[in-house]
Amino acid sequence: MTNCIQAAFSSGGGATTEQSSAALESIFTTTSNTFVDVTGLVVTLLDSDGGVAMVTAPLSVTRSSNGGINFGLKDDGTQITTVNLVEEIQAADSYVPVTLGYTGASDGSVIQVTASTGGTGNTVRVAGSTSNYTSSIFCIGVA
């Protein structure tokens, strides 16, 4: 995808593109009912005046029991997006896809994936590459 974007902008007179990505190595779990950082799913945006960035985070997620689970993105510590899943996961420990997205200024900020449970007695799991599923975060910045 980055090569397509670079090709589209390269003929237009010198646009700069930069990409960064991270993939979760092992399964992340939390029982917190407030947002916590998903360790390892973080990218830093291109730092450019007037630039723009697109971030996408395709995740594979599950829960241990009934109840909602929440996911989101943080920009330099401030929660900027959230997704709440309640009925989407039909059975405990069944993984489902969730995609988080964000576009904004390419200002050098740090974008972090976050997760929380919908209440007590539940465990959120985000799949890593050691399982049959994967979770990652990608960023493309254009200046």
Secondary structure, DSSP 8 states (H G I E B T S, - for coil): -HHHHHHHHHTTT---EEEEEEE--S-EEE--SS-EEEEEEEEE--EEEEEEEEEEEEEEEEESSSS-EEEEEEETTEEEEEEEESSS--STT--EEEEEEEEEEEES-EEEEEEEESSTT--EEE--TTSSS--EEEEEEE-
